[in-house]
């Protein structure tokens, strides 16, 4: 990627980081529970539900990029060791470093404010760090999965992916519907460990996009799939609210899978990207911004909350401020000799 840029990949990566910042800005303003949502206006509720779909496409985009770029490779013992040394070792070190940075920052906040709730502050600071051990595990498995995929036709891989998706996405959805009807503790025992679970499915989808598995699906149908997925996510969240059911939209929701896939496939069909120089900058600093941005969310949140405007406006203001502060900080740190690239895991 450093030698040959793929414009639409940079576009998807830029969208991904902007949506991650967006969901964290929205999460900061809104409390996601049926008890809290009742206090918002109808327009504000719909904005919140729509924002959750928009924000949730970021991680699937990052994962599908990973599958697109890394699974269609040939790995032997030497290449696997080099891949692990180049990727996994650095990710592990960066994860530990940023965990320490966030832990020290949290202690600094406590020392300077006795009114801060430690649980809420910790959740804000570390809300994104779950991604790191997940992606490290995926990288460790990548050479084995890539080698296995070379022995099978893309149609065979797709058939397996459909079965995995039914288990990983449809079954939890059915359990949620039953739980809403008062039929609790209904679960179907299955294990998707070797598939990478929900996140592995997104990675495999990226691989199949590269193989042209979905090229015969018209762009119009993909747009319809994306829009319908968006509407279903919004309507379903509103329905759970009317039932006083606390539903949390996450990546195993079937229509997050379908919507993000449709948008990713649509982006892959773009030959050129408008305003590419700006998109390339956003893409370049995307992972660095992912690591940094939560340092600014807690200090900025109380200031934005005090602004006398509606919640949707507050969320957008916080989002813009997170973009400005995070990208500016990443650009400054990046320029520190022998340190910036390393601590930000930039290549």
VMD Tcl script that draws the C-alpha trace (Angstrom):
set ca {
  {0.00 0.00 0.00}
  {2.94 2.34 0.62}
  {4.16 1.67 -2.95}
  {0.85 1.44 -4.81}
  {-2.19 3.23 -3.46}
  {-5.64 1.83 -4.18}
  {-7.86 4.89 -4.24}
  {-11.13 3.26 -3.27}
  {-9.43 1.40 -0.37}
  {-8.20 4.74 0.93}
  {-11.76 6.05 0.58}
  {-13.20 3.14 2.58}
  {-10.51 3.52 5.24}
  {-11.24 7.25 5.51}
  {-14.99 6.59 5.83}
  {-14.28 3.90 8.43}
  {-12.33 6.16 10.78}
  {-14.80 9.01 10.38}
  {-17.69 6.70 11.28}
  {-15.79 5.34 14.29}
  {-15.33 8.89 15.56}
  {-18.99 9.56 14.78}
  {-20.30 6.61 16.82}
  {-18.12 7.58 19.76}
  {-19.33 11.17 19.57}
  {-22.95 9.98 19.49}
  {-22.36 7.51 22.32}
  {-20.96 10.35 24.38}
  {-24.07 12.51 23.99}
  {-26.77 9.84 24.09}
  {-27.40 7.22 26.77}
  {-28.41 4.03 25.00}
  {-31.23 2.64 27.14}
  {-35.00 2.65 26.87}
  {-35.28 4.63 30.12}
  {-33.03 7.42 28.82}
  {-34.31 7.53 25.24}
  {-37.83 8.32 26.44}
  {-36.56 11.79 27.46}
  {-35.53 12.67 23.90}
  {-37.77 14.12 21.18}
  {-38.93 11.90 18.32}
  {-36.49 13.53 15.90}
  {-33.66 13.10 18.39}
  {-34.47 9.41 18.87}
  {-34.48 8.75 15.14}
  {-31.21 10.65 14.78}
  {-29.71 8.43 17.49}
  {-30.95 5.20 15.89}
  {-29.74 6.28 12.44}
  {-26.37 7.34 13.87}
  {-25.84 3.91 15.39}
  {-26.11 2.27 11.98}
  {-23.80 4.84 10.39}
  {-21.26 4.47 13.18}
  {-21.32 0.69 13.12}
  {-20.12 0.38 9.53}
  {-16.61 1.54 10.49}
  {-15.30 -1.68 12.03}
  {-16.77 -3.90 9.25}
  {-15.06 -1.64 6.71}
  {-11.70 -2.02 8.47}
  {-12.13 -5.80 8.63}
  {-13.19 -6.16 4.99}
  {-10.15 -4.09 3.96}
  {-8.00 -6.54 5.94}
  {-9.50 -9.51 4.10}
  {-9.20 -7.78 0.73}
  {-5.52 -6.94 1.19}
  {-4.12 -9.83 3.24}
  {-5.99 -13.04 2.45}
  {-5.17 -13.20 -1.25}
  {-1.48 -13.84 -0.60}
  {0.86 -16.80 -0.63}
  {2.39 -17.65 2.74}
  {5.14 -20.16 3.51}
  {7.08 -20.56 6.77}
  {9.45 -17.67 6.05}
  {6.73 -15.31 4.80}
  {4.52 -16.19 7.77}
  {7.29 -15.40 10.24}
  {7.99 -12.11 8.46}
  {4.28 -11.27 8.44}
  {3.98 -11.94 12.16}
  {7.15 -9.98 12.90}
  {6.03 -7.02 10.81}
  {2.41 -6.92 11.94}
  {1.63 -8.87 15.12}
  {4.70 -7.89 17.14}
  {4.17 -4.20 16.46}
  {0.45 -4.40 17.20}
  {1.06 -6.13 20.52}
  {3.62 -3.52 21.59}
  {1.38 -0.64 20.49}
  {-1.59 -2.17 22.34}
  {0.39 -2.38 25.56}
  {1.77 1.15 25.16}
  {-1.63 2.72 24.53}
  {-3.23 0.74 27.34}
  {-0.64 2.27 29.68}
  {-1.21 5.74 28.18}
  {-4.95 5.50 28.71}
  {-4.55 4.09 32.22}
  {-2.23 6.97 33.21}
  {-4.58 9.49 31.60}
  {-7.47 8.03 33.59}
  {-5.53 8.44 36.83}
  {-4.73 12.03 35.89}
  {-8.45 12.72 35.38}
  {-9.27 11.27 38.81}
  {-6.61 13.41 40.51}
  {-8.00 16.59 38.96}
  {-11.71 15.92 39.40}
  {-13.40 14.15 42.29}
  {-16.78 14.33 40.55}
  {-15.83 11.93 37.74}
  {-17.47 8.51 37.86}
  {-14.56 6.04 37.51}
  {-16.64 3.38 35.74}
  {-18.08 5.78 33.17}
  {-14.70 7.43 32.63}
  {-13.01 4.07 32.17}
  {-15.67 3.01 29.67}
  {-15.12 6.21 27.67}
  {-11.34 5.89 27.66}
  {-11.15 2.18 26.82}
  {-14.28 1.76 24.69}
  {-12.24 1.17 21.52}
  {-9.46 -1.04 22.87}
  {-11.45 -4.28 22.48}
  {-10.54 -4.05 18.78}
  {-6.82 -4.56 19.39}
  {-6.72 -8.15 20.76}
  {-9.36 -9.11 18.20}
  {-7.33 -7.88 15.22}
  {-4.11 -9.34 16.65}
  {-5.81 -12.74 16.80}
  {-6.99 -12.33 13.23}
  {-3.48 -11.45 12.06}
  {-2.01 -14.49 13.79}
  {-4.49 -16.71 11.92}
  {-4.21 -14.91 8.58}
  {-1.43 -17.02 6.98}
  {-3.21 -20.29 7.82}
  {-6.57 -19.08 6.54}
  {-5.03 -17.63 3.36}
  {-3.23 -20.91 2.64}
  {-6.42 -22.92 3.17}
  {-8.51 -20.68 0.92}
  {-6.21 -21.29 -2.06}
  {-7.40 -24.91 -2.19}
  {-11.06 -24.00 -2.70}
  {-13.16 -22.29 -5.32}
  {-14.73 -18.98 -4.31}
  {-18.22 -20.52 -4.62}
  {-17.33 -23.20 -2.09}
  {-15.98 -20.55 0.28}
  {-19.17 -18.53 -0.17}
  {-21.32 -21.55 0.70}
  {-19.41 -22.01 3.96}
  {-19.67 -18.28 4.62}
  {-23.46 -18.42 4.27}
  {-23.69 -21.20 6.87}
  {-21.33 -19.40 9.25}
  {-23.33 -16.19 8.81}
  {-26.63 -17.89 9.60}
  {-25.13 -19.16 12.85}
  {-23.25 -16.00 13.80}
  {-25.86 -13.41 12.77}
  {-29.30 -14.99 12.38}
  {-29.30 -17.10 15.55}
  {-28.52 -14.19 17.93}
  {-31.19 -12.13 16.14}
  {-33.77 -14.88 16.73}
  {-32.70 -15.10 20.38}
  {-33.20 -11.33 20.72}
  {-36.70 -11.57 19.24}
  {-37.59 -14.38 21.65}
  {-36.15 -12.47 24.58}
  {-38.31 -9.47 23.68}
  {-41.36 -11.73 23.86}
  {-40.43 -12.83 27.35}
  {-38.91 -16.15 26.26}
  {-35.57 -15.77 27.94}
  {-32.33 -17.74 28.10}
  {-32.94 -19.34 24.72}
  {-29.60 -20.03 23.08}
  {-28.39 -22.45 20.47}
  {-25.02 -23.97 21.20}
  {-22.56 -23.53 18.37}
  {-18.89 -22.69 18.06}
  {-17.40 -20.59 15.25}
  {-13.90 -20.33 16.70}
  {-12.08 -21.56 13.60}
  {-14.06 -19.17 11.39}
  {-13.07 -16.11 13.41}
  {-16.68 -15.70 14.47}
  {-18.51 -12.55 13.45}
  {-15.32 -10.62 12.72}
  {-13.84 -13.43 10.63}
  {-16.93 -13.37 8.42}
  {-16.36 -9.70 7.63}
  {-12.74 -10.49 6.71}
  {-13.81 -13.35 4.43}
  {-16.33 -11.06 2.75}
  {-13.50 -8.67 1.89}
  {-11.59 -11.58 0.34}
  {-14.60 -12.62 -1.76}
  {-15.08 -9.04 -2.94}
  {-11.51 -9.12 -4.25}
  {-12.23 -12.42 -6.00}
  {-15.17 -10.85 -7.81}
  {-17.77 -13.07 -6.15}
  {-20.42 -10.34 -6.23}
  {-19.60 -8.57 -9.50}
  {-22.83 -9.78 -11.15}
  {-24.99 -8.03 -8.55}
  {-26.05 -4.70 -10.02}
  {-25.14 -1.49 -8.22}
  {-28.85 -0.63 -8.03}
  {-29.54 -3.82 -6.06}
  {-26.63 -3.10 -3.74}
  {-27.94 0.41 -3.07}
  {-31.37 -1.05 -2.31}
  {-29.78 -3.58 0.06}
  {-27.83 -0.83 1.85}
  {-30.86 1.45 2.20}
  {-33.18 -1.36 3.32}
  {-30.59 -2.52 5.87}
  {-30.33 1.03 7.21}
  {-34.11 1.37 7.50}
  {-34.51 -2.00 9.20}
  {-31.83 -1.09 11.75}
  {-33.58 2.19 12.54}
  {-37.08 0.67 12.68}
  {-35.97 -2.32 14.75}
  {-34.26 -0.08 17.29}
  {-37.39 2.06 17.51}
  {-39.53 -1.05 17.93}
  {-37.38 -2.29 20.81}
  {-37.70 1.15 22.40}
  {-41.50 0.99 22.21}
  {-41.29 -2.38 23.96}
  {-39.06 -0.90 26.70}
  {-36.41 -3.41 25.68}
  {-32.76 -2.39 25.99}
  {-31.29 -3.37 22.63}
  {-27.69 -2.55 21.77}
  {-26.90 -2.51 18.05}
  {-23.64 -4.41 17.52}
  {-21.74 -6.08 14.73}
  {-23.58 -9.40 14.93}
  {-26.85 -7.73 13.85}
  {-27.64 -9.20 10.39}
  {-28.41 -5.88 8.74}
  {-25.12 -4.33 9.85}
  {-23.48 -7.18 7.93}
  {-25.64 -6.74 4.84}
  {-25.53 -2.94 4.82}
  {-21.77 -2.62 5.33}
  {-21.07 -5.33 2.74}
  {-23.26 -3.62 0.13}
  {-21.51 -0.27 0.69}
  {-18.05 -1.90 0.59}
  {-18.84 -3.66 -2.70}
  {-20.15 -0.40 -4.14}
  {-16.96 1.43 -3.15}
  {-14.85 -1.32 -4.76}
  {-16.41 -0.41 -8.11}
  {-15.08 3.15 -8.06}
  {-12.24 3.71 -10.50}
  {-11.33 7.13 -9.17}
  {-12.07 9.07 -5.99}
  {-12.89 12.75 -5.96}
  {-10.77 14.97 -3.71}
  {-8.37 12.07 -3.40}
  {-5.53 14.08 -1.85}
  {-7.72 14.85 1.16}
  {-9.03 11.28 1.32}
  {-5.45 9.99 1.28}
  {-4.56 12.12 4.30}
  {-7.56 10.80 6.24}
  {-6.61 7.25 5.27}
  {-2.95 7.71 6.18}
  {-3.71 8.75 9.76}
  {-6.77 6.51 10.25}
  {-5.26 3.95 12.63}
  {-3.31 6.60 14.51}
  {-6.51 8.57 15.04}
  {-8.24 5.37 16.19}
  {-5.59 4.99 18.90}
  {-5.65 8.64 19.96}
  {-9.20 9.94 19.77}
  {-10.60 8.72 23.09}
  {-8.06 10.85 24.93}
  {-10.09 13.87 23.80}
  {-13.60 12.51 24.25}
  {-13.79 12.83 28.05}
  {-12.35 16.40 28.26}
  {-14.52 17.63 25.37}
  {-17.75 15.91 26.41}
  {-18.74 18.11 29.39}
  {-17.98 21.25 27.39}
  {-20.17 20.16 24.48}
  {-22.98 18.98 26.76}
  {-23.24 22.50 28.20}
  {-23.90 24.06 24.78}
  {-27.61 25.10 24.64}
  {-28.51 23.15 21.49}
  {-30.35 19.91 20.72}
  {-28.61 16.54 21.21}
  {-28.09 15.87 17.47}
  {-26.25 19.18 17.12}
  {-24.15 18.40 20.19}
  {-23.20 15.02 18.73}
  {-22.13 16.61 15.44}
  {-20.14 19.31 17.26}
  {-18.36 16.68 19.37}
  {-17.67 14.63 16.23}
  {-16.09 17.60 14.44}
  {-13.97 18.46 17.48}
  {-12.78 14.84 17.76}
  {-11.78 14.90 14.09}
  {-9.84 18.16 14.45}
  {-8.03 17.33 17.69}
  {-7.30 13.69 16.82}
  {-5.94 14.28 13.32}
  {-3.92 17.31 14.43}
  {-2.37 15.36 17.30}
  {-1.63 12.37 15.07}
  {0.08 14.63 12.51}
  {2.21 16.25 15.24}
  {3.24 12.96 16.88}
  {4.01 11.43 13.46}
  {6.68 14.06 12.90}
  {8.64 13.21 16.05}
  {11.82 11.49 14.74}
  {12.25 7.77 15.56}
  {9.14 7.84 17.72}
  {6.05 9.10 15.92}
  {5.60 6.32 13.37}
  {6.37 3.64 15.93}
  {3.93 4.65 18.64}
  {1.18 5.32 16.08}
  {1.86 2.07 14.19}
  {2.14 3.95 10.89}
  {3.80 2.38 7.86}
}
mol new
graphics top color blue
foreach p $ca { graphics top sphere $p radius 0.5 }
foreach p [lrange $ca 0 end-1] q [lrange $ca 1 end] { graphics top cylinder $p $q radius 0.2 }
display resetview
